[in-house]
Amino acid sequence: MKKIFCIVYTVFSLAFFSCSGDIFDNIEEHASEEKVYVGKFDKAEAFVGINRLEIDLMDAGRIPADQINIGKATQTIVEYDGKTYNWEGGVQSWINVTGLTEPKLYRIKVYNVDEYGNKSLPVETAAIPFTNEDVASLVAPTPAKLLAPTSAQFNWSNGLSSSFFDFYEMEYSYVDAQGILQTGKSTDNKSLSVLNLANGSSGVVNARLKVVPKQNNIPILDTVYLETVIDYQLPTIEKYLSERENRKVKNPFIEGNTATVTWGAATEHLVVTELMYETTSGTFNTVIVKASETTVECSGAKPDVPYKTRSGFVPPGAVDTLYKDWVTSRYPFFSIPDGTYLVSSNSYRYFESSGEPTAARPQNEYVIGTTVTVEGTEEGAYKISDLFGGYYEYGRGYGSAYRCWGIVSFDDALLDFILDPWPYGWNTADVISWDLATKTFTVDIYWDGTYVFRLALVKQD
């Protein structure tokens, strides 16, 4: 039995020692091909700055380098434009790549290495920086200028922000009427006002705009300051007033001793209008009309006496009201009220050359009772809704194409008339009378050197 054991042991030992060299050789061969993988970054997300790109590398955000643990990584490596950079400070959660002065697409690769130089898998990104050339192309928009004798307002109707940049703040300076340099800041995106300037002076406002440029309509990381100069030439007080008119009177209607004056629309910068009139007792009254008011009553007004008006304006940014000179009306208070009128039986058509009626009876020419509207448009001028009083539309039955409104003046002039649908010519108009007792307004309308239409219009109550 002992012999058998010895034989088996001897055979096993010889076999073991004869194979041991090959086994270790195989292990050594495979050990030389071992790969060590260093921890990689989560991403590479680029943000554009001026001549630079900031690249975020970790989903967890921007973490201080001494708090980062990415496997055995000890150093962050950046590659672009064929060059390799060992990023200062070890492993980074984000990097700021500067010196990118060319307006081109930069392809940037970022990875980590360990102390033996083993590399992580890289992350890559590509972006175009906002360069100095892009900054130089930015221009502050030109404002519209609203100028007054001692102030100026600059307006940007679409705002200072645009598709090229977002506006945040403006620093500005100018010299006032006392020669003192005034400075200020504004975040108003729409307008800038400068006050207390020398009357009628010229000058400049130096402005410095703080903006953030946009690339593809996305704000970049960095702020830019745009320098701009806004010049101005203020009008003198005299020129300012001469460029504005007294508020127009539409219809100064008087009934009894009370005049009711209707005003036209308020003009730019109008604050107040004053009307001075003589009373039946021989004194003078002045009534104040605000810009928002459209009618005013003048009690105790003396008929057939002209009145005076003047308007006051406040320039933008100013405090004091500037008044124009008093203007005397061309006519006294009239008694032609606005409203609806009936064409009376005293209306007819006649030949201009002979003055003879064109028909034996007016009723053959007109449809009596046709309504016409009369509206005062300005001092001594009235708009009549049909200058023929329905002669063609109803009397002859030609229809509405032969109806025609127009504005007649007490200066015996046809100030305005509709061209469409009426296609024919005109001469003039002649205001005949206004009868207070019968409330009848009579006017002659001259047409084409042939016919005259006498309209006798009676006011409806």
Residue pairs with C-beta under 8 A, 6 or more apart in sequence:
36 72
36 114
36 116
36 118
37 71
37 118
37 120
37 121
38 70
38 71
38 72
38 73
38 111
38 112
38 113
38 114
38 118
38 119
38 120
39 70
39 71
39 72
39 73
39 112
39 120
40 70
40 111
40 112
40 120
40 121
40 122
40 123
41 57
41 58
41 70
41 110
41 111
41 112
41 120
41 123
42 57
42 58
42 59
42 60
42 123
43 56
43 57
43 58
43 59
43 123
44 55
44 56
44 57
44 108
44 110
44 123
44 124
44 125
45 55
45 56
45 125
46 53
46 54
46 55
46 108
46 125
46 126
46 127
47 53
47 54
47 55
47 56
47 220
47 221
48 127
48 128
48 129
48 130
48 215
48 218
48 220
48 221
49 96
49 129
49 130
49 220
49 221
49 222
50 129
50 130
50 131
50 132
50 134
50 135
50 213
50 220
50 221
50 222
50 224
51 98
51 99
51 100
51 101
51 129
51 130
51 131
51 132
52 96
52 97
52 98
52 99
52 100
52 129
52 221
53 96
53 97
53 100
53 106
53 108
53 127
53 129
54 94
54 95
54 96
54 97
54 221
55 94
55 95
55 96
55 97
55 108
55 110
55 125
56 62
56 93
56 94
57 76
57 92
57 93
57 94
57 95
57 110
57 123
58 68
58 93
58 94
60 93
61 93
62 93
62 94
63 93
64 93
65 89
65 90
65 91
65 92
65 93
68 90
68 91
68 92
68 93
70 91
70 112
70 120
71 114
71 120
72 114
72 115
72 118
73 91
73 112
73 113
73 114
73 120
74 90
74 91
74 112
74 113
74 114
74 115
75 86
75 87
75 90
75 91
75 112
75 113
76 86
76 87
76 90
76 91
76 92
76 95
76 110
76 111
76 112
77 84
77 85
77 86
77 87
77 110
77 111
77 112
77 113
77 119
78 84
78 85
78 87
78 95
78 97
78 108
78 109
78 110
79 85
79 108
79 109
79 110
79 122
80 97
80 106
80 107
80 108
80 109
81 106
87 95
91 112
95 110
97 106
97 108
100 106
100 129
100 131
101 129
101 131
101 132
102 131
103 128
103 129
103 131
103 133
103 134
104 128
105 126
105 127
105 128
106 126
106 127
106 128
106 129
107 124
107 125
107 126
108 124
108 125
108 126
108 127
109 122
109 123
109 124
110 122
110 123
110 124
111 119
111 120
111 121
111 122
111 123
112 119
112 120
113 119
113 120
128 215
130 213
130 215
130 220
130 222
134 213
134 215
135 213
135 224
138 164
138 165
138 211
138 213
138 224
138 226
139 226
140 160
140 207
140 209
140 226
140 228
141 156
141 158
141 160
141 162
143 154
143 155
143 156
143 191
143 192
143 230
144 154
144 155
144 156
144 157
145 152
145 153
145 154
145 155
145 230
145 232
146 152
146 153
146 154
146 155
146 316
147 232
147 233
147 234
147 235
148 234
148 235
148 240
148 269
148 315
148 316
148 317
148 318
149 199
149 200
149 234
149 235
149 236
149 237
149 240
149 315
149 318
149 322
150 177
150 195
150 196
150 197
150 198
150 199
150 234
150 315
150 317
150 318
151 193
151 194
151 195
151 196
151 197
151 234
151 315
151 316
151 317
151 318
152 193
152 194
152 197
152 205
152 232
152 234
152 316
152 317
153 191
153 192
153 193
153 194
153 316
153 317
154 191
154 192
154 193
154 194
154 205
154 230
155 190
155 191
156 189
156 190
156 191
157 190
159 167
159 189
159 190
160 167
160 170
160 189
160 190
160 209
160 211
161 167
161 189
163 214
163 217
164 213
164 214
165 211
165 212
165 213
165 214
165 224
166 211
166 212
166 214
166 219
167 189
167 209
167 210
167 211
168 187
168 210
168 211
168 212
168 223
169 185
169 186
169 187
169 209
169 210
170 185
170 186
170 187
170 188
170 192
170 207
170 208
170 209
170 210
171 183
171 184
171 185
171 207
171 208
171 210
172 183
172 184
172 185
172 186
172 192
172 194
172 205
172 206
172 207
172 208
173 181
173 182
173 183
173 184
173 205
173 206
174 181
174 182
174 194
174 197
174 203
174 204
174 205
174 206
175 181
175 182
175 203
176 182
176 195
176 196
176 197
176 198
177 196
177 197
177 198
177 199
177 201
178 196
182 194
182 196
186 192
192 205
192 207
193 316
193 317
194 205
194 317
195 317
195 318
197 203
197 234
198 234
199 234
199 236
199 237
200 234
200 235
200 236
200 237
200 239
201 234
202 231
202 232
202 233
202 234
203 231
203 232
204 229
204 230
204 231
204 232
205 229
205 230
205 231
205 232
206 227
206 228
206 229
207 227
207 228
207 229
207 230
208 225
208 226
208 227
208 228
209 225
209 226
209 228
210 223
210 224
210 225
211 223
211 224
211 225
211 226
212 219
212 220
212 222
212 223
212 224
213 219
213 220
213 222
213 224
214 220
235 243
237 322
240 313
240 315
240 322
241 313
241 322
241 324
244 267
244 268
244 269
244 270
244 311
244 313
244 324
245 267
245 311
245 324
246 273
246 309
246 310
246 311
246 324
246 327
247 263
247 264
247 266
247 267
247 270
247 273
247 289
247 309
247 311
248 263
248 264
248 378
248 379
249 261
249 262
249 263
249 264
249 309
249 329
249 378
249 379
250 262
250 263
250 264
250 376
250 377
250 378
250 379
251 261
251 262
251 334
251 336
251 337
251 338
251 375
251 376
251 377
251 382
252 259
252 260
252 261
252 262
252 307
252 329
252 331
252 333
252 334
252 379
253 259
253 260
253 261
253 262
253 333
253 334
253 335
253 336
253 337
253 338
253 376
254 260
254 301
254 303
254 333
254 334
254 335
255 335
255 337
257 280
257 299
257 300
257 301
257 302
257 303
258 297
258 298
258 299
258 300
258 301
259 277
259 297
259 298
259 301
259 307
259 333
260 295
260 296
260 297
260 298
261 275
261 289
261 295
261 296
261 297
261 298
262 294
262 295
262 338
262 376
263 273
263 289
263 293
263 294
263 295
263 296
264 378
266 291
266 292
267 311
269 313
269 314
269 315
269 316
270 291
270 311
270 312
270 313
271 290
271 291
271 312
271 313
271 314
271 321
272 288
272 289
272 290
272 291
272 311
272 312
272 321
273 288
273 289
273 291
273 309
273 310
273 311
273 312
274 286
274 287
274 288
274 289
274 309
274 310
274 311
274 312
274 323
275 286
275 287
275 289
275 296
275 298
275 307
275 308
275 309
276 284
276 285
276 286
276 307
276 308
276 309
276 326
277 284
277 285
277 287
277 298
277 301
277 302
277 305
277 307
277 308
277 333
278 284
278 301
278 302
278 305
278 307
279 285
279 300
279 301
279 302
280 300
280 301
280 302
281 300
285 298
285 299
285 300
287 296
287 297
287 298
289 296
298 307
298 333
301 307
301 333
303 332
303 333
303 335
304 332
304 333
305 332
305 333
306 328
306 329
306 330
306 331
306 332
307 328
307 329
307 332
307 333
308 326
308 327
308 328
308 329
309 326
309 327
309 329
310 323
310 324
310 325
310 326
310 327
311 323
311 324
312 321
312 322
312 323
312 324
313 321
313 322
313 323
313 324
314 320
314 321
314 322
315 322
329 379
330 379
330 380
331 379
331 380
331 410
334 380
334 410
334 434
335 434
335 436
336 374
336 376
336 382
336 434
336 441
337 374
337 459
338 374
338 375
338 376
339 373
339 374
339 459
339 460
340 371
340 372
340 373
340 459
340 460
341 371
341 372
341 373
341 374
341 441
341 457
341 458
341 459
341 460
342 368
342 369
342 370
342 371
342 372
342 457
342 458
342 460
343 366
343 367
343 368
343 369
343 370
343 371
343 372
343 389
343 390
343 455
343 456
343 457
344 368
344 440
344 456
344 457
344 458
345 362
345 363
345 368
345 456
346 362
346 440
346 442
346 454
346 456
347 362
347 365
347 366
347 368
347 389
347 453
347 454
347 455
347 456
347 457
348 357
348 358
348 359
348 362
348 365
348 366
348 454
349 357
349 358
349 359
349 365
349 391
349 451
349 452
349 453
349 454
350 356
350 357
350 358
350 451
350 452
350 454
351 358
351 450
351 451
351 452
352 446
352 449
352 450
352 451
352 452
353 450
358 365
358 451
359 365
362 368
364 395
365 391
365 395
366 389
366 390
366 391
366 394
366 395
367 390
367 394
367 395
370 386
370 389
370 390
370 394
371 460
372 384
372 385
372 386
372 389
372 390
372 455
372 457
373 383
373 384
373 385
374 382
374 383
374 384
374 385
374 441
374 457
375 382
375 383
376 382
376 383
377 383
377 407
380 409
380 410
380 411
381 407
381 408
381 409
381 410
381 415
382 407
382 408
382 409
383 405
383 406
383 407
384 405
384 406
384 407
384 408
384 443
384 455
384 457
385 405
386 393
386 403
386 404
386 405
387 404
387 405
387 406
387 408
387 417
387 429
387 445
387 453
387 455
388 402
388 403
388 404
388 445
388 453
388 455
389 453
389 455
389 457
390 403
391 453
392 398
392 402
392 403
393 399
393 400
393 402
393 403
396 402
400 421
401 421
401 422
402 421
402 422
403 421
403 422
404 417
404 418
404 421
404 422
405 417
405 418
406 414
406 415
406 416
406 417
406 418
406 426
406 429
406 445
407 414
407 415
407 416
407 417
408 414
408 415
408 429
408 431
408 443
408 445
409 415
409 429
409 431
410 431
412 428
412 429
412 430
412 431
413 428
413 429
414 426
414 427
414 428
414 429
414 445
417 426
424 447
424 448
425 447
425 448
426 446
426 447
426 448
427 446
427 447
427 448
427 449
428 446
429 443
429 444
429 445
429 446
430 443
430 444
430 446
431 442
431 443
432 442
432 443
432 444
432 454
433 440
433 441
433 442
434 440
434 441
434 442
435 442
438 458
439 458
439 459
440 456
440 457
440 458
440 459
441 455
441 456
441 457
441 458
441 459
442 454
442 455
442 456
442 457
443 454
443 455
443 457
444 452
444 453
444 454
444 455
445 452
445 453
445 454
445 455
446 452
447 453
